[in-house]
């Protein structure tokens, strides 16, 4: 398969090269730190940002919405949104 971007350097502005399903968990970190999260079915998302010491809650995230935060954790407690995908 041809990849016209294969010689481009990765940055926060380039398209994601990996995506994985997120299973909210109160203890386990995400497999890798993504550029952003995609929310399939809306609700609240409780997460810990990369350089934060406390969790934050994104309320009323719409279905098909994005959260542009580099998160280390997506917590089960407080998260009502589902079908979350991390894009790294």
Order of alpha helices (4+ residues) and beta strands (2+ residues): beta-beta-beta-beta-beta-beta-beta
